[in-house]
């Protein structure tokens, strides 16, 4: 069974897809309406050193239709979705089903503060 996965960040990058899924994904542009992009400081220095990034991309619900996050929706297998869970480190992100601008429902990762 195929699953929809919406990416607004690094899962759109070819090297990340090859490392995470072992293949390049084919996707379509889509959006999340009523959300804005926010950024969360990466506290784990090992992650900063490995990725060169200082902040995680994140989304915040606003309910305002003029707030739109653009990205790409991909079709992935259930096994590939589990691979994206590992990549997204689910202690930092949670995966939720959300309705996209196209009307499709897709899995989307949202950063949550570690407990």
N, C-alpha and C positions, 0 to 999 in steps of 0.2 A: 504494500500500500504506500502511496506517495503522500507526503506531507508538504504543506506550504511553509516556508521559512522566510521571514522578512528581515533584511539586514539594512541598517542605517550606518554601519561602520565597517570594521576591518574584514568581515566575512565577504565583502564585495571584492576584496583584493585577491588577485590571481595566486600569489605565493601562499597566502593563508588558505585558500581553497584547496590547493594541491596538497598542502601539509595536513589539513583537517579531513578532507574527503577523498584524497587520492585522485582527484579529477577536477576539471574546470566545470563549474555549474553554469547552466543556462538560465537566465532570468529575465524578468520584465520589470520595467520601472513601475513603482507604485508609491504609496504614501500613507502616512498616519495623520489623520486630521484631528485637530484638537490637542495636539502635543507640541511641545517645543524642545529643542535640543539643549541639554545642560551638560556640564562636565564635572566630574568628581575626581579629586586629587588621588593619585595612586600612592598609597602609604608603604607598600612593599617595595623596598629598594631593589630586590632581585628582579621584580617585574619591570621596573624602570630600566634597569641595566640590560635586561634581555630584549625589551621591545623598543627602547628609546622614547617611549611615551611617558608623559608626566601626569596625564589625566585620562580617565575612562570616559567615553561617550556615554551619555545617558539620555533618557527621555522623561519628561515631566508632563503629566496631564494638566491641561488648562481649560478644556471644554470650549475654547474659542475656535470657531471654524477657520479663522484666518491664520491660526498656528498650524503649520504643516511641516512634517518631517518627510523628506524624500529619501528613497532608498530603492532596493531591489527585492522582489519576491522570487524565490527559487523553489523548485520542486525537488525534494530530497526524499530518500528512503528513511524508514524508521531507524535503521542502523546508522545512517549518516546524521540523523537528528541527534542520536546519542553521542556521535563524535563532536557535534557542535556544542552539546552540553559540556563535554570535557574541555573543549577549547574555551568556552565562556566561563569556566570555573563557577559552577553553580553555587559556591559559597559566596560569590560576589554578585551574581546575576540570577534572576528568576525568569523562567520561561512561561509566558502566558499566551493564550489564544486571543487575538484581537482582530477586529474588522478593519480592513484597509480601505483606502479611498476608492479602489476599484470595486469594492463590494466583497472581495475574497476574504476569507478568514485565514489567518496565518499565525504561526508561532513567532513571538517577538521577545527578545531578551531586554530586561530592565534591571539596571544596577540597584542593588540593595546593600546597605551598610552591613558589614559582617557583624555577627553577634558576639 
